Amino acid sequence: MWRNKNVWILLTGEFIAGLGLWLGIIGNLEFMQEQIPSDFLKSLLLAAGLLAGIAVGPLAGRLTDQYSKKTVMLISGFVRIISVVFMLIAIQTSSVWWMLVFLVLLQISAAFYFPALQAAIPLVVSEKDLLQLNGVHMNVSTLSRIIGTAAAGLLLVAIPLNAVYLLSMAAYIVLFGLTWFLQFDENKKASAVKDGQPKQGFKDVFPIIVKLPIVMMTLILTLIPLIFLGGFNLVVINISELQDSTAIKGWIYTAEGLAFMSGAFLIKRISYKFSPYKILFASSMLIGWSQLMLYFANQPVLTIIAFLLFGFSVGCFFPTAATIFQTRVPKDFHGRFFSFRNMMDRVFFQVVLLMTGFLLDAVGLQNMSVMFGALSIVMTTIFFIRSRNLRASAETEQSARS
């Protein structure tokens, strides 16, 4: 796997793009703190961008399956570069509306880019290397997040906000250049999709999901970490205000990122001892407990422990889920499936984002954390019991047939 140049291009591109992304995200938080006083209004602005990504999801899935994944990644990368121009205008004019244009274009770009990337990964390496590559890919993403957030914090003190976004644009340009050098065989896959016209529709992916119980269950379980991730940045801002500490933001991102990397690094060894089901359910339960711990968000040490626990859990969860999707879903449907998953995540992310903004204003961070933590634990418990019943029924039917 490590002799494959496509692997290195993907990982290098992910690292550089991640730096640009997180420079932009921290810049967004800084801009919103200056321009928008209400947490709920902040969440509305972020949700508007997500809504645009959801709207183009079906089109992104169809095009990813019908055309070259590399071409889709290049076009979406170009749109991402152009989007930064509108954020520079927003800073110059102090206009939230121009920031909205930036967020819409950025999310539309992501709606095309990430399904194409997830569909391309199984074409780059063999199936036996998928779990390892997914883990390494997510580690590289997390490392870029740690460095990007730390660099953004330092840069915001040293240089103007628009200069931070120029650096973000430079990173996206480098990613665009690296994508040109990707080389993998997808001509055979593209012709197969074109010949099978009934497989062209976006809705055709739903029967595939229904026929694969592990895929369906994993899709549902991915909602658990999104309960935490949906309002992650708003939560970090509130913890900073609760503790009256700017530095805690950096500590939180760093702790969560390092823990995530540890989980993603160890997941291949863990997978030898435990089934994917056990890994997913255990990780989901730990995510719930990490949310409950934020009831003590006024205590810096307990706050960091909560984010360490969360980071390690999602570090185990997401590579396992990604590998299940890439190996169990037929490759002809990868574009539409990953686009559907992207849409589902965005819809739920949007709901959680709005709910987080509302609850932070209404009941406060600590009470909201208890509510979300209890919801995560109850959902995981219900899904676990249902999963055991389904597997028991399947085993009974199989033994009856034999």
JOCORDA-V910724 format. One record per backbone hydrogen bond with DSSP energy under -1.0 kcal/mol. CO is the residue of the C=O (numbers start at 1). NH is the residue of the N-H. Records with the same first field share a line. If there is no record, write none. Layout:
BEGIN
CO: NH + NH
END
This chain:
BEGIN
1: 4
4: 8
5: 9
6: 10
7: 11
8: 12
9: 13
10: 14
11: 15
12: 16
13: 17
14: 18
15: 19
16: 20
17: 21
18: 22
19: 23
20: 24
21: 25
22: 26
23: 27
24: 28
25: 29
26: 30
27: 31
28: 32
29: 33
30: 34
31: 35
32: 36
38: 42
39: 43
40: 44
41: 45
42: 46
43: 47
44: 48
45: 49
46: 50
47: 51
48: 52
49: 53
50: 54
51: 55
52: 56
54: 57
56: 60
57: 61
58: 62
59: 63
60: 64
61: 65
62: 66
63: 67
68: 72
69: 73
70: 74
71: 75
72: 76
73: 77
74: 78
75: 79
76: 80
77: 81
78: 82
79: 83
82: 85
83: 87
84: 88
85: 89
86: 90
87: 91
88: 92
89: 93
90: 94 + 95
95: 99
96: 100
97: 101
98: 102
99: 103
100: 104
101: 105
102: 106
103: 107
104: 108
105: 109
106: 110
107: 111
108: 112
109: 113
110: 114
112: 116
113: 117
114: 118
115: 119
116: 120
117: 121
120: 123
121: 124 + 125
126: 129
127: 130
129: 133
130: 134
131: 135
132: 136
133: 137
134: 138
135: 139
136: 140
137: 141
138: 142
139: 143
140: 144
141: 145
142: 146
143: 147
144: 148
145: 149
146: 150
147: 151
148: 152
149: 153
150: 154
151: 155
152: 156
154: 158
155: 159
160: 164
161: 165
162: 166
163: 167
164: 168
165: 169
166: 170
167: 171
168: 172
169: 173
170: 174
171: 175
172: 176
173: 177
174: 178
175: 179
178: 181
179: 182
186: 190
187: 191
188: 192
189: 193
190: 194
191: 195
192: 196
195: 197
196: 199
197: 200
202: 205
203: 206
205: 209
206: 210
207: 211
209: 212
212: 216
213: 217
214: 218
215: 219
216: 220
217: 221
218: 222
220: 223
221: 224
223: 227
224: 227
225: 229
226: 230
229: 232
231: 235
232: 236
233: 237
234: 238
235: 239
236: 240
237: 241
238: 242
239: 243
240: 245
246: 249
247: 251
248: 252
249: 253
250: 254
251: 255
252: 256
253: 257
254: 258
255: 259
256: 260
257: 261
258: 262
259: 263
260: 264
261: 265
262: 266
263: 267
266: 270
267: 271
270: 273 + 274
275: 279
276: 280
277: 281
278: 282
279: 283
280: 284
281: 285
282: 286
283: 287
284: 288
285: 289
286: 290
287: 291
288: 292
289: 293
291: 294
292: 295
293: 296
294: 297
296: 299
299: 303
300: 304
301: 305
302: 306
303: 307
304: 308
305: 309
306: 310
307: 311
308: 312
309: 313
310: 314
311: 315
312: 316
313: 317
314: 318
316: 320
317: 321
318: 322
319: 323
320: 324
321: 325
322: 326
323: 327
324: 328
325: 329
330: 333
331: 334
333: 337
334: 338
335: 339
336: 340
337: 341
338: 342
339: 343
340: 344
341: 345
342: 346
343: 347
344: 348
345: 349
346: 350
347: 351
348: 352
349: 353
350: 354
351: 355
352: 356
353: 357
354: 358
355: 359
356: 360
357: 361
358: 362
359: 363 + 364
364: 368
365: 369
366: 370
367: 371
368: 372
369: 373
370: 374
371: 375
372: 376
373: 377
374: 378
375: 379
376: 380
377: 381
378: 382
379: 383
380: 384
381: 385
382: 386
383: 387
384: 388
385: 389
386: 390
387: 391
388: 392
389: 393
390: 394
391: 395
392: 396
393: 397
394: 398
395: 399
396: 400
397: 401
398: 402
END
